[in-house]
Amino acid sequence: MLEIHERQDTIGYENIVATILSENIHIVESKNGESTNGYGVYSVGENGLSIHDYESGEWDIIDGIIRTILFKGMLGGINRCEFQVRDVEKQQKLTKLGFINEESKTIEDINDFMSNCKKCKHSK
């Protein structure tokens, strides 16, 4: 069964974490049984969430990882997210999934974004 959970440490992600200028770094992992099949790295700061990196070979898992991070932000009273993903191919995937576009790499209102998600509404 697929589950996405927050890690309690950054072991195994040191190369990614070393490039992020924040002390408040979090990692979520997607697991299918004992196997990890994706991750997301984000930080929390004065301006809200910042998503720095993610990885998975499956589009639905990428979508789930990003939405999990956004939902965790909402639960913590954070309503803004900036995507700081440097990899161009990953940015293109985020665009195709509807998280960012050519004009903006920021979700200014996470609550509104999640409430108006066509995919989310379709699954209700």
All heavy atoms as an XYZ file, in Angstrom:
987
protein
N       0.840     -1.171      0.000
C       0.000      0.000      0.000
C       0.893      1.246      0.000
O       1.842      1.359      0.759
C      -0.886      0.001      1.236
C      -1.812      1.159      1.285
S      -3.004      0.881      2.601
C      -3.156      2.514      3.185
N       0.569      2.192     -0.839
C       1.335      3.430     -0.970
C       1.019      4.380      0.180
O      -0.140      4.635      0.481
C       1.006      4.106     -2.301
C       1.741      5.403     -2.582
C       3.216      5.107     -2.827
C       1.147      6.089     -3.784
N       2.064      4.892      0.819
C       1.914      5.856      1.897
C       2.983      6.928      1.756
O       4.092      6.637      1.324
C       2.063      5.179      3.257
C       0.985      4.151      3.542
C       1.147      3.517      4.914
O       2.147      3.792      5.602
O       0.260      2.742      5.292
N       2.654      8.156      2.151
C       3.622      9.245      2.143
C       3.735      9.768      3.566
O       2.743     10.169      4.165
C       3.203     10.374      1.176
C       3.097      9.833     -0.249
C       4.206     11.531      1.240
C       2.576     10.817     -1.266
N       4.971      9.720      4.090
C       5.218     10.122      5.470
C       6.419     11.048      5.549
O       7.340     10.964      4.733
C       5.504      8.898      6.355
C       4.345      7.993      6.515
N       3.288      8.282      7.342
C       4.063      6.793      5.949
C       2.406      7.300      7.279
N       2.854      6.380      6.446
N       6.424     11.877      6.586
C       7.570     12.753      6.827
C       8.655     11.977      7.564
O       8.374     11.243      8.516
C       7.154     13.974      7.653
C       8.297     14.919      7.858
C       7.880     16.370      7.905
O       6.692     16.665      7.703
O       8.757     17.194      8.121
N       9.884     12.159      7.105
C      11.043     11.560      7.778
C      11.365     12.378      9.022
O      11.106     13.571      9.069
C      12.263     11.558      6.865
C      12.199     10.523      5.761
C      13.515     10.490      5.006
N      14.648     10.236      5.888
C      15.250      9.051      6.025
N      14.820      8.019      5.331
N      16.276      8.907      6.833
N      12.007     11.738      9.972
C      12.424     12.411     11.194
C      13.867     12.902     11.113
O      14.360     13.545     12.031
C      12.252     11.470     12.398
C      10.818     11.020     12.581
C       9.849     12.175     12.740
O      10.065     13.068     13.556
N       8.789     12.191     11.956
N      14.545     12.580     10.003
C      15.934     12.992      9.816
C      16.179     13.255      8.335
O      15.269     13.133      7.518
C      16.894     11.911     10.335
C      16.673     10.569      9.652
O      16.532     10.520      8.404
O      16.655      9.537     10.354
N      17.398     13.637      8.009
C      17.747     13.915      6.605
C      18.813     12.944      6.088
O      19.437     13.200      5.065
C      18.239     15.365      6.443
O      19.384     15.562      7.281
C      17.150     16.360      6.804
N      18.996     11.833      6.790
C      20.001     10.839      6.395
C      19.669     10.309      5.004
O      18.538      9.920      4.715
C      20.068      9.700      7.421
C      20.549     10.254      8.764
C      20.982      8.572      6.941
C      20.455      9.286      9.916
N      20.674     10.320      4.145
C      20.509      9.883      2.767
C      20.208     11.024      1.809
O      20.225     10.848      0.602
N      19.916     12.192      2.357
C      19.588     13.355      1.550
C      20.582     14.495      1.773
O      20.300     15.642      1.453
C      18.163     13.831      1.869
C      17.120     12.803      1.527
C      16.693     11.874      2.470
C      16.589     12.733      0.244
C      15.750     10.912      2.159
C      15.644     11.775     -0.078
C      15.231     10.862      0.880
O      14.306      9.918      0.555
N      21.740     14.188      2.309
C      22.720     15.206      2.671
C      23.136     16.073      1.486
O      23.316     17.286      1.644
C      23.972     14.561      3.299
C      23.719     13.896      4.627
C      23.260     12.439      4.533
O      23.048     11.934      3.410
O      23.110     11.815      5.587
N      23.286     15.479      0.303
C      23.694     16.255     -0.881
C      22.656     17.308     -1.250
O      23.002     18.408     -1.673
C      23.958     15.349     -2.076
C      25.201     14.503     -1.882
O      26.043     14.794     -1.039
N      25.303     13.437     -2.651
N      21.395     16.989     -1.107
C      20.324     17.944     -1.419
C      20.232     19.000     -0.319
O      20.179     20.196     -0.594
C      18.970     17.217     -1.579
C      19.043     16.230     -2.746
C      17.833     18.214     -1.776
C      17.885     15.264     -2.805
N      20.228     18.556      0.918
C      20.080     19.451      2.061
C      21.219     20.473      2.109
O      21.007     21.635      2.467
C      19.996     18.632      3.371
C      20.083     19.522      4.594
C      18.712     17.809      3.384
N      22.420     20.061      1.728
C      23.588     20.957      1.773
C      23.430     22.170      0.859
O      24.061     23.201      1.089
C      24.846     20.187      1.407
N      22.578     22.084     -0.159
C      22.400     23.183     -1.110
C      21.285     24.149     -0.708
O      21.066     25.154     -1.379
C      22.089     22.648     -2.520
O      20.815     21.996     -2.504
C      23.164     21.672     -2.992
N      20.584     23.860      0.380
C      19.425     24.655      0.791
C      19.819     25.590      1.931
O      20.361     25.148      2.945
C      18.260     23.739      1.224
C      17.863     22.824      0.071
C      17.073     24.571      1.698
C      16.902     21.721      0.458
N      19.538     26.868      1.757
C      19.859     27.867      2.778
C      18.689     28.030      3.740
O      17.979     29.039      3.728
C      20.215     29.204      2.123
C      21.417     29.181      1.191
C      21.577     30.525      0.493
C      22.673     28.819      1.965
N      18.476     27.019      4.546
C      17.420     27.051      5.548
C      17.779     26.035      6.629
O      18.393     25.014      6.340
C      16.064     26.695      4.938
O      15.079     26.620      5.953
N      17.397     26.341      7.851
C      17.623     25.395      8.943
C      16.396     24.530      9.187
O      16.465     23.544      9.899
C      17.985     26.159     10.215
C      19.309     26.878     10.110
C      19.657     27.613     11.385
O      19.058     27.318     12.436
O      20.530     28.486     11.321
N      15.281     24.889      8.596
C      14.018     24.213      8.850
C      13.635     23.351      7.639
O      12.645     23.614      6.967
C      12.945     25.255      9.168
C      11.794     24.665      9.943
O      11.716     23.467     10.163
N      10.894     25.526     10.351
N      14.430     22.321      7.378
C      14.259     21.469      6.203
C      13.511     20.195      6.595
O      13.780     19.599      7.641
C      15.623     21.119      5.585
C      16.328     22.398      5.136
C      15.457     20.153      4.415
C      17.762     22.208      4.727
N      12.587     19.803      5.716
C      11.781     18.602      5.941
C      11.823     17.722      4.692
O      11.973     18.232      3.582
C      10.328     18.980      6.221
C      10.165     19.887      7.391
N       9.989     19.421      8.667
C      10.176     21.241      7.479
C       9.878     20.456      9.493
N       9.984     21.564      8.787
N      11.630     16.434      4.918
C      11.613     15.481      3.810
C      10.418     14.562      3.991
O      10.172     14.049      5.090
C      12.910     14.646      3.777
C      14.102     15.567      3.537
C      12.829     13.561      2.700
C      15.443     14.922      3.730
N       9.664     14.388      2.916
C       8.614     13.379      2.896
C       9.041     12.292      1.917
O       9.705     12.571      0.921
C       7.220     13.941      2.504
C       6.712     14.908      3.556
C       7.232     14.581      1.144
N       8.667     11.062      2.240
C       8.978      9.936      1.364
C       7.704      9.178      1.025
O       6.830      9.020      1.869
C       9.956      8.970      2.035
C      11.346      9.483      2.148
C      12.292      8.475      2.774
O      11.881      7.719      3.689
O      13.454      8.448      2.343
N       7.652      8.723     -0.200
C       6.583      7.854     -0.650
C       7.094      6.426     -0.547
O       8.175      6.112     -1.053
C       6.210      8.193     -2.090
O       5.307      7.239     -2.594
N       6.315      5.582      0.109
C       6.719      4.193      0.290
C       5.610      3.262     -0.178
O       4.444      3.512      0.042
C       7.047      3.910      1.750
C       8.271      4.660      2.242
C       8.715      4.099      3.567
C      10.026      4.698      3.977
N      11.162      3.944      3.539
N       6.040      2.214     -0.812
C       5.149      1.123     -1.192
C       5.673     -0.098     -0.454
O       6.649     -0.706     -0.883
C       5.165      0.916     -2.701
C       4.036      0.012     -3.154
O       3.274     -0.483     -2.335
N       3.935     -0.193     -4.449
N       5.074     -0.398      0.682
C       5.624     -1.421      1.561
C       6.909     -0.898      2.174
O       6.956      0.183      2.726
N       7.984     -1.630      2.026
C       9.289     -1.217      2.551
C      10.095     -0.418      1.530
O      11.121      0.156      1.853
C      10.089     -2.453      2.982
C       9.485     -3.186      4.162
C       9.457     -2.331      5.426
O      10.476     -1.698      5.750
O       8.400     -2.295      6.080
N       9.622     -0.370      0.297
C      10.360      0.274     -0.784
C      10.006      1.764     -0.907
O       8.833      2.123     -0.988
C      10.035     -0.441     -2.105
O      10.608      0.225     -3.180
N      11.035      2.622     -0.933
C      10.827      4.052     -1.156
C      10.779      4.306     -2.659
O      11.685      3.922     -3.386
C      11.977      4.875     -0.525
O      12.002      4.607      0.878
C      11.782      6.359     -0.759
N       9.707      4.925     -3.136
C       9.565      5.177     -4.569
C       9.418      6.664     -4.901
O       9.009      7.021     -5.996
C       8.407      4.376     -5.154
C       7.086      4.683     -4.497
O       6.999      5.545     -3.635
N       6.056      3.965     -4.895
N       9.774      7.528     -3.950
C       9.746      8.956     -4.218
C      10.011      9.750     -2.957
O       9.914      9.226     -1.847
N      10.372     11.012     -3.159
C      10.601     11.897     -2.022
C      10.324     13.340     -2.428
O      10.284     13.677     -3.602
C      12.040     11.784     -1.497
C      13.087     12.307     -2.453
C      13.390     13.678     -2.514
C      13.766     11.453     -3.304
C      14.338     14.160     -3.406
C      14.711     11.927     -4.190
C      14.995     13.272     -4.234
O      15.933     13.755     -5.112
N      10.162     14.187     -1.419
C      10.045     15.620     -1.612
C      10.816     16.323     -0.508
O      10.765     15.893      0.649
N      11.551     17.359     -0.861
C      12.340     18.122      0.107
C      11.785     19.546      0.128
O      11.679     20.184     -0.920
C      13.839     18.133     -0.276
C      14.639     18.931      0.752
C      14.374     16.719     -0.408
N      11.451     20.019      1.323
C      10.901     21.365      1.440
C      11.393     22.022      2.719
O      11.921     21.364      3.615
C       9.377     21.336      1.393
C       8.698     20.728      2.600
C       8.133     21.535      3.583
C       8.599     19.351      2.757
C       7.497     20.993      4.683
C       7.959     18.786      3.852
C       7.410     19.614      4.815
O       6.785     19.068      5.908
N      11.242     23.319      2.774
C      11.585     24.058      3.984
C      10.432     24.983      4.339
O       9.575     25.289      3.506
C      12.888     24.849      3.802
O      12.738     25.822      2.791
N      10.442     25.408      5.587
C       9.435     26.337      6.090
C      10.163     27.588      6.554
O      11.145     27.507      7.293
C       8.645     25.717      7.258
C       7.611     26.695      7.788
C       7.992     24.409      6.836
N       9.686     28.742      6.085
C      10.310     30.001      6.457
C       9.294     31.106      6.639
O       8.088     30.859      6.644
N       9.787     32.309      6.741
C       8.928     33.480      6.950
C       7.912     33.675      5.836
O       6.811     34.162      6.058
C       9.784     34.746      7.052
C      10.629     34.819      8.279
C      11.497     36.058      8.293
O      11.266     36.984      7.478
O      12.417     36.102      9.116
N       8.282     33.311      4.604
C       7.406     33.520      3.452
C       6.562     32.299      3.111
O       5.948     32.258      2.060
C       8.224     33.941      2.239
C       8.892     35.278      2.446
O       8.318     36.171      3.055
N      10.111     35.416      1.960
N       6.553     31.294      3.962
C       5.758     30.100      3.717
C       6.627     28.892      3.417
O       7.754     28.777      3.885
N       6.071     27.995      2.615
C       6.789     26.788      2.202
C       7.675     27.090      1.005
O       7.334     27.923      0.173
C       5.809     25.699      1.753
C       4.838     25.114      2.750
C       3.876     24.162      2.023
C       5.578     24.385      3.836
N       8.770     26.350      0.911
C       9.594     26.354     -0.294
C       9.876     24.897     -0.640
O      10.427     24.167      0.185
C      10.921     27.081     -0.067
O      10.716     28.447      0.158
N       9.448     24.487     -1.819
C       9.741     23.120     -2.269
C      11.012     23.187     -3.095
O      11.099     23.926     -4.068
C       8.566     22.535     -3.071
C       7.330     22.426     -2.163
C       8.947     21.170     -3.655
C       6.082     21.904     -2.820
N      12.011     22.406     -2.678
C      13.341     22.473     -3.276
C      13.628     21.347     -4.254
O      14.348     21.548     -5.229
C      14.407     22.458     -2.177
C      14.270     23.591     -1.224
N      14.757     24.851     -1.496
C      13.672     23.664     -0.014
C      14.475     25.648     -0.476
N      13.816     24.957      0.419
N      13.087     20.172     -3.984
C      13.390     19.031     -4.841
C      12.343     17.953     -4.620
O      11.659     17.931     -3.587
C      14.786     18.487     -4.524
C      15.338     17.571     -5.618
O      14.791     17.585     -6.751
O      16.315     16.853     -5.344
N      12.243     17.063     -5.586
C      11.384     15.896     -5.484
C      11.915     14.864     -6.470
O      12.693     15.183     -7.373
C       9.917     16.234     -5.805
C       9.700     16.539     -7.269
C       9.452     15.519     -8.182
C       9.784     17.840     -7.749
C       9.283     15.796     -9.533
C       9.621     18.114     -9.090
C       9.372     17.087     -9.975
O       9.215     17.368    -11.313
N      11.474     13.638     -6.304
C      11.865     12.605     -7.253
C      10.881     11.458     -7.191
O      10.447     11.046     -6.117
C      13.266     12.078     -6.936
C      13.807     11.104     -7.973
C      13.982     11.747     -9.341
O      14.681     12.759     -9.442
O      13.382     11.228    -10.304
N      10.513     10.991     -8.347
C       9.768      9.746     -8.520
C       9.660      9.498    -10.008
O       9.644     10.442    -10.798
C       8.366      9.815     -7.916
O       7.698      8.569     -8.144
N       9.569      8.267    -10.361
C       9.393      7.908    -11.756
C       7.932      7.885    -12.175
O       7.630      7.658    -13.344
N       7.035      8.114    -11.230
C       5.606      8.031    -11.519
C       4.935      9.387    -11.285
O       5.072      9.978    -10.215
C       4.954      6.968    -10.634
C       5.528      5.577    -10.873
C       4.894      4.534     -9.983
O       3.644      4.563     -9.852
O       5.635      3.718     -9.419
N       4.198      9.837    -12.278
C       3.528     11.147    -12.210
C       2.561     11.242    -11.038
O       2.497     12.266    -10.362
C       2.799     11.424    -13.522
C       3.731     11.726    -14.644
C       4.468     10.818    -15.365
C       4.081     13.005    -15.162
N       5.232     11.473    -16.300
C       5.008     12.813    -16.206
C       3.685     14.298    -14.855
C       5.551     13.868    -16.933
C       4.218     15.352    -15.582
C       5.145     15.119    -16.605
N       1.777     10.184    -10.793
C       0.812     10.223     -9.691
C       1.509     10.347     -8.339
O       0.994     10.991     -7.426
C      -0.076      8.976     -9.697
C      -1.133      9.024    -10.784
O      -1.411     10.121    -11.311
O      -1.695      7.961    -11.105
N       2.674      9.736     -8.214
C       3.415      9.830     -6.953
C       3.985     11.231     -6.790
O       3.933     11.802     -5.695
C       4.505      8.747     -6.878
C       3.821      7.379     -6.774
C       5.442      8.986     -5.707
C       4.740      6.194     -6.837
N       4.502     11.809     -7.862
C       4.985     13.200     -7.799
C       3.848     14.110     -7.341
O       4.009     14.927     -6.440
C       5.528     13.671     -9.159
C       6.767     12.873     -9.542
C       5.829     15.175     -9.143
C       7.200     13.053    -10.993
N       2.692     13.961     -7.962
C       1.522     14.752     -7.607
C       1.181     14.561     -6.123
O       0.939     15.536     -5.405
C       0.340     14.346     -8.493
C      -0.858     15.252     -8.311
O      -0.818     16.388     -8.820
O      -1.831     14.817     -7.661
N       1.194     13.330     -5.664
C       0.871     13.043     -4.275
C       1.883     13.627     -3.298
O       1.509     14.131     -2.239
N       3.153     13.564     -3.649
C       4.198     14.122     -2.793
C       4.019     15.631     -2.652
O       4.048     16.172     -1.543
C       5.597     13.782     -3.360
C       5.894     12.297     -3.143
C       6.679     14.660     -2.737
C       7.109     11.783     -3.881
N       3.819     16.321     -3.776
C       3.661     17.781     -3.735
C       2.405     18.153     -2.963
O       2.422     19.058     -2.118
C       3.646     18.386     -5.154
C       4.929     18.049     -5.925
C       3.409     19.901     -5.096
C       6.210     18.527     -5.304
N       1.313     17.464     -3.191
C       0.060     17.761     -2.480
C       0.183     17.466     -0.983
O      -0.404     18.168     -0.160
C      -1.107     17.003     -3.092
C      -1.456     17.556     -4.453
C      -2.685     16.903     -5.063
N      -2.801     17.353     -6.429
C      -3.254     18.555     -6.786
N      -3.658     19.407     -5.870
N      -3.314     18.888     -8.061
N       0.945     16.450     -0.629
C       1.181     16.151      0.784
C       1.910     17.310      1.443
O       1.551     17.745      2.540
C       1.988     14.848      0.941
O       1.218     13.760      0.422
C       2.351     14.585      2.395
N       2.940     17.834      0.774
C       3.683     18.973      1.317
C       2.757     20.184      1.472
O       2.758     20.855      2.504
C       4.897     19.313      0.431
C       5.919     18.160      0.487
C       5.527     20.633      0.851
C       7.029     18.260     -0.543
N       1.952     20.456      0.444
C       1.021     21.586      0.520
C       0.027     21.400      1.664
O      -0.257     22.342      2.417
C       0.280     21.755     -0.808
C       1.133     22.137     -2.023
C       0.293     22.123     -3.291
C       1.808     23.488     -1.826
N      -0.487     20.202      1.824
C      -1.452     19.918      2.888
C      -0.802     20.079      4.262
O      -1.400     20.635      5.174
C      -2.033     18.514      2.706
C      -3.137     18.210      3.665
C      -4.362     18.857      3.574
C      -2.954     17.269      4.671
C      -5.382     18.576      4.473
C      -3.970     16.986      5.572
C      -5.183     17.635      5.470
N       0.430     19.610      4.404
C       1.135     19.778      5.668
C       1.306     21.264      5.989
O       1.176     21.660      7.148
C       2.493     19.071      5.627
C       2.375     17.544      5.615
C       3.704     16.875      5.500
C       4.411     16.731      6.803
N       3.698     16.180      7.928
N       1.588     22.058      4.975
C       1.675     23.497      5.178
C       0.359     24.070      5.674
O       0.326     24.849      6.630
N      -0.727     23.681      5.026
C      -2.046     24.161      5.430
C      -2.333     23.800      6.886
O      -2.856     24.620      7.640
C      -3.136     23.567      4.524
C      -3.202     24.186      3.154
S      -4.394     23.382      2.050
C      -5.848     23.219      3.032
N      -2.007     22.573      7.272
C      -2.244     22.140      8.654
C      -1.442     22.978      9.648
O      -1.864     23.166     10.789
C      -1.891     20.660      8.826
C      -2.825     19.659      8.158
C      -2.299     18.245      8.337
C      -4.237     19.773      8.714
N      -0.299     23.490      9.197
C       0.535     24.335     10.042
C       0.210     25.814      9.926
O       0.954     26.657     10.433
N      -0.869     26.148      9.234
C      -1.280     27.540      9.097
C      -0.520     28.307      8.028
O      -0.548     29.530      7.999
N       0.141     27.589      7.132
C       0.901     28.220      6.042
C       0.049     28.176      4.790
O      -0.516     27.137      4.445
C       2.236     27.490      5.826
C       3.087     27.605      7.085
C       2.965     28.042      4.614
C       4.303     26.711      7.093
N      -0.024     29.286      4.078
C      -0.902     29.346      2.912
C      -0.180     29.791      1.640
O      -0.812     30.158      0.662
C      -2.089     30.279      3.195
C      -3.249     29.990      2.287
O      -3.476     28.847      1.893
N      -3.991     31.015      1.927
N       1.151     29.763      1.634
C       1.918     30.185      0.455
C       3.041     29.188      0.211
O       3.665     28.715      1.149
C       2.509     31.567      0.697
C       3.253     32.133     -0.489
C       3.777     33.540     -0.169
N       4.384     34.141     -1.334
C       5.635     33.896     -1.732
N       6.399     33.062     -1.061
N       6.106     34.486     -2.810
N       3.300     28.900     -1.060
C       4.364     27.970     -1.417
C       5.123     28.479     -2.635
O       4.530     28.829     -3.649
C       3.799     26.587     -1.722
S       5.060     25.387     -2.195
N       6.431     28.488     -2.508
C       7.306     28.863     -3.613
C       8.082     27.622     -4.056
O       8.641     26.906     -3.233
C       8.284     29.942     -3.163
C       9.196     30.415     -4.256
C      10.129     31.517     -3.785
O       9.860     32.132     -2.739
O      11.132     31.749     -4.475
N       8.086     27.379     -5.355
C       8.823     26.242     -5.901
C      10.217     26.707     -6.287
O      10.382     27.570     -7.150
C       8.095     25.661     -7.111
C       6.819     24.962     -6.733
C       5.650     25.678     -6.563
C       6.798     23.601     -6.512
C       4.467     25.045     -6.197
C       5.630     22.953     -6.143
C       4.463     23.679     -5.987
N      11.223     26.156     -5.634
C      12.613     26.508     -5.894
C      13.362     25.329     -6.503
O      14.560     25.170     -6.296
C      13.285     26.981     -4.606
C      12.675     28.241     -4.064
C      13.390     28.755     -2.825
O      14.360     28.186     -2.351
N      12.902     29.854     -2.302
N      12.654     24.528     -7.254
C      13.238     23.370     -7.931
C      14.106     23.886     -9.068
O      13.637     24.628     -9.930
C      12.126     22.432     -8.461
C      12.703     21.285     -9.250
C      11.268     21.939     -7.299
N      15.377     23.510     -9.065
C      16.328     24.037    -10.057
C      16.355     23.236    -11.351
O      16.635     23.777    -12.403
C      17.722     24.063     -9.444
C      17.825     25.042     -8.307
C      19.237     25.105     -7.767
N      19.287     26.001     -6.628
C      19.834     25.686     -5.479
N      20.406     24.517     -5.310
N      19.835     26.555     -4.490
N      16.082     21.947    -11.277
C      16.139     21.066    -12.438
C      15.030     21.425    -13.430
O      13.846     21.413    -13.089
C      15.991     19.617    -11.968
C      16.122     18.616    -13.082
O      15.183     18.524    -13.906
O      17.148     17.913    -13.137
N      15.419     21.741    -14.662
C      14.464     22.193    -15.687
C      13.441     21.107    -16.012
O      12.245     21.404    -16.167
C      15.212     22.658    -16.959
C      14.244     22.994    -18.074
C      16.091     23.859    -16.644
N      13.861     19.871    -16.104
C      12.912     18.783    -16.405
C      11.886     18.630    -15.291
O      10.700     18.394    -15.553
C      13.659     17.475    -16.631
C      14.384     17.426    -17.965
C      15.043     16.077    -18.195
O      14.466     15.050    -17.790
O      16.131     16.068    -18.785
N      12.323     18.782    -14.047
C      11.392     18.695    -12.924
C      10.433     19.886    -12.933
O       9.254     19.736    -12.620
C      12.152     18.612    -11.604
C      12.868     17.287    -11.419
C      13.593     17.220    -10.094
C      14.288     15.876     -9.937
N      14.956     15.760     -8.627
N      10.927     21.066    -13.309
C      10.049     22.233    -13.442
C       8.984     21.984    -14.503
O       7.818     22.340    -14.317
C      10.856     23.480    -13.804
C      11.704     24.019    -12.703
C      12.511     25.233    -13.136
O      12.200     25.891    -14.128
N      13.560     25.532    -12.393
N       9.380     21.359    -15.609
C       8.423     21.062    -16.678
C       7.351     20.097    -16.194
O       6.175     20.244    -16.527
C       9.155     20.501    -17.895
C      10.004     21.531    -18.599
C      10.912     20.938    -19.665
O      11.160     19.732    -19.715
N      11.424     21.805    -20.534
N       7.745     19.122    -15.380
C       6.750     18.191    -14.823
C       5.791     18.923    -13.895
O       4.584     18.679    -13.929
C       7.442     17.045    -14.077
C       8.091     16.043    -14.996
C       8.727     14.914    -14.213
C       9.412     13.947    -15.171
N      10.100     12.857    -14.445
N       6.322     19.826    -13.081
C       5.464     20.603    -12.187
C       4.479     21.464    -12.976
O       3.336     21.642    -12.561
C       6.316     21.486    -11.267
C       7.132     20.748    -10.205
C       8.102     21.703     -9.518
C       6.218     20.073     -9.186
N       4.928     21.971    -14.127
C       4.041     22.758    -14.997
C       2.948     21.864    -15.567
O       1.763     22.225    -15.544
C       4.852     23.426    -16.127
O       5.817     24.299    -15.544
C       3.949     24.221    -17.060
N       3.322     20.699    -16.066
C       2.325     19.780    -16.635
C       1.332     19.300    -15.585
O       0.169     19.051    -15.898
C       3.024     18.588    -17.287
C       3.710     18.959    -18.578
C       4.380     17.767    -19.224
C       5.093     18.194    -20.495
N       5.830     17.095    -21.125
N       1.782     19.196    -14.338
C       0.883     18.779    -13.264
C       0.039     19.940    -12.730
O      -0.858     19.735    -11.922
C       1.687     18.147    -12.119
C       2.245     16.756    -12.415
C       3.257     16.351    -11.344
C       1.123     15.728    -12.509
N       0.329     21.168    -13.167
C      -0.496     22.316    -12.804
C      -0.077     23.047    -11.537
O      -0.825     23.891    -11.042
N       1.092     22.766    -11.011
C       1.543     23.444     -9.792
C       2.151     24.811    -10.081
O       2.025     25.730     -9.273
C       2.559     22.584     -9.034
C       1.952     21.341     -8.452
C       2.235     20.103     -8.990
C       1.078     21.413     -7.381
C       1.675     18.954     -8.468
C       0.505     20.272     -6.846
C       0.804     19.032     -7.396
N       2.859     24.933    -11.197
C       3.482     26.200    -11.576
C       3.168     26.473    -13.039
O       2.620     25.618    -13.741
C       5.015     26.195    -11.342
C       5.703     25.145    -12.214
C       5.334     26.009     -9.871
C       7.235     25.154    -12.133
N       3.527     27.666    -13.492
C       3.391     27.988    -14.910
C       4.549     28.894    -15.308
O       5.407     29.208    -14.493
C       2.022     28.613    -15.218
C       1.763     29.866    -14.418
O       2.586     30.776    -14.369
N       0.601     29.922    -13.773
N       4.560     29.319    -16.552
C       5.650     30.141    -17.068
C       5.771     31.472    -16.328
O       6.859     31.994    -16.150
C       5.459     30.416    -18.565
C       5.482     29.176    -19.432
C       6.827     28.476    -19.431
O       7.861     29.171    -19.411
O       6.836     27.230    -19.428
N       4.650     32.018    -15.874
C       4.640     33.320    -15.227
C       4.966     33.255    -13.742
O       5.441     34.222    -13.170
C       3.276     34.013    -15.390
C       2.931     34.409    -16.814
C       2.395     33.236    -17.632
O       1.600     32.436    -17.093
O       2.791     33.114    -18.795
N       4.656     32.153    -13.087
C       4.802     32.106    -11.635
C       5.236     30.732    -11.148
O       4.718     29.707    -11.588
C       3.482     32.474    -10.973
O       3.600     32.401     -9.569
N       6.143     30.739    -10.206
C       6.599     29.513     -9.548
C       6.121     29.512     -8.098
O       6.732     28.900     -7.231
C       8.126     29.424     -9.613
C       8.686     29.563    -11.013
C       9.397     28.344    -11.469
C      10.028     28.430    -12.828
N       9.238     28.839    -13.923
N       5.010     30.222     -7.860
C       4.487     30.381     -6.509
C       2.988     30.096     -6.477
O       2.258     30.484     -7.380
C       4.731     31.825     -6.007
O       6.125     32.100     -6.077
C       4.253     32.015     -4.589
N       2.565     29.426     -5.424
C       1.139     29.300     -5.121
C       0.892     30.282     -3.982
O       1.389     30.087     -2.870
C       0.758     27.861     -4.704
C       1.016     26.885     -5.853
C      -0.706     27.812     -4.261
C       0.803     25.424     -5.483
N       0.181     31.352     -4.275
C      -0.047     32.410     -3.289
C      -1.099     32.031     -2.253
O      -1.083     32.547     -1.136
C      -0.450     33.718     -3.984
C       0.637     34.330     -4.832
C       1.846     34.821     -4.052
O       1.733     35.021     -2.820
O       2.908     35.001     -4.674
N      -2.027     31.136     -2.619
C      -3.101     30.737     -1.714
C      -3.278     29.224     -1.822
O      -4.021     28.728     -2.674
C      -4.382     31.480     -2.086
C      -5.509     31.277     -1.088
O      -5.503     30.268     -0.353
O      -6.403     32.138     -1.050
N      -2.569     28.492     -0.963
C      -2.613     27.024     -1.017
C      -4.027     26.521     -0.798
O      -4.483     25.610     -1.496
C      -1.655     26.409      0.032
C      -0.201     26.762     -0.289
C      -1.841     24.895      0.097
C       0.790     26.361      0.787
N      -4.742     27.103      0.151
C      -6.106     26.665      0.435
C      -6.984     26.768     -0.814
O      -7.712     25.831     -1.156
C      -6.689     27.468      1.591
C      -8.031     26.939      2.032
O      -8.257     25.739      2.054
N      -8.924     27.852      2.387
N      -6.903     27.899     -1.502
C      -7.683     28.085     -2.725
C      -7.236     27.094     -3.804
O      -8.061     26.493     -4.484
C      -7.530     29.528     -3.222
C      -8.359     29.793     -4.462
O      -9.602     29.659     -4.387
O      -7.765     30.124     -5.510
N      -5.935     26.926     -3.945
C      -5.398     25.997     -4.934
C      -5.932     24.588     -4.692
O      -6.398     23.921     -5.613
C      -3.861     25.990     -4.880
C      -3.229     25.017     -5.829
C      -3.002     25.371     -7.145
C      -2.864     23.748     -5.401
C      -2.424     24.467     -8.034
C      -2.286     22.845     -6.272
C      -2.070     23.211     -7.593
N      -5.877     24.129     -3.450
C      -6.330     22.774     -3.133
C      -7.855     22.655     -3.261
O      -8.359     21.625     -3.687
C      -5.886     22.389     -1.725
C      -4.372     22.350     -1.560
S      -3.565     20.997     -2.402
C      -3.642     19.751     -1.128
N      -8.572     23.711     -2.935
C     -10.039     23.688     -3.018
C     -10.520     23.664     -4.466
O     -11.606     23.161     -4.751
C     -10.636     24.912     -2.328
O     -10.345     24.890     -0.966
N      -9.741     24.229     -5.375
C     -10.151     24.323     -6.772
C      -9.456     23.322     -7.681
O      -9.510     23.447     -8.901
C      -9.909     25.747     -7.283
C     -10.868     26.712     -6.651
O     -12.079     26.539     -6.716
N     -10.340     27.722     -5.986
N      -8.846     22.332     -7.096
C      -8.148     21.308     -7.874
C      -9.170     20.405     -8.561
O      -9.956     19.731     -7.911
C      -7.256     20.498     -6.937
S      -6.625     18.977     -7.643
N      -9.154     20.402     -9.873
C     -10.099     19.582    -10.643
C      -9.919     18.107    -10.324
O     -10.880     17.367    -10.177
C      -9.919     19.826    -12.140
C     -10.327     21.199    -12.563
C     -10.034     21.419    -14.041
C     -10.308     22.858    -14.406
N      -9.847     23.198    -15.728
N      -8.665     17.676    -10.209
C      -8.385     16.280     -9.911
C      -8.925     15.914     -8.523
O      -9.484     14.851     -8.325
C      -6.881     16.029     -9.992
C      -6.492     14.590     -9.871
C      -5.001     14.426    -10.109
C      -4.638     12.958    -10.175
N      -3.228     12.780    -10.467
N      -8.740     16.831     -7.539
C      -9.220     16.580     -6.184
C     -10.750     16.510     -6.148
O     -11.319     15.641     -5.523
C      -8.731     17.656     -5.225
S      -6.959     17.714     -5.042
N     -11.397     17.453     -6.834
C     -12.856     17.471     -6.877
C     -13.393     16.221     -7.548
O     -14.415     15.674     -7.150
C     -13.354     18.717     -7.626
C     -13.233     19.977     -6.842
C     -13.798     21.135     -7.643
C     -13.699     22.415     -6.880
N     -14.202     23.552     -7.627
N     -12.696     15.761     -8.576
C     -13.126     14.585     -9.318
C     -13.087     13.331     -8.459
O     -13.897     12.427     -8.621
C     -12.252     14.415    -10.566
C     -12.865     13.540    -11.601
N     -12.742     12.171    -11.562
C     -13.625     13.831    -12.685
C     -13.372     11.662    -12.594
N     -13.919     12.630    -13.274
N     -12.150     13.285     -7.502
C     -11.995     12.086     -6.676
C     -12.949     12.055     -5.492
O     -13.020     11.061     -4.785
C     -10.546     11.973     -6.187
O     -10.249     13.030     -5.317
N     -13.698     13.142     -5.246
C     -14.630     13.174     -4.109
C     -15.859     12.354     -4.373
O     -16.331     12.230     -5.437
C     -15.023     14.620     -3.792
C     -13.884     15.380     -3.177
C     -14.349     16.764     -2.801
C     -13.197     17.506     -2.166
N     -13.546     18.846     -1.776
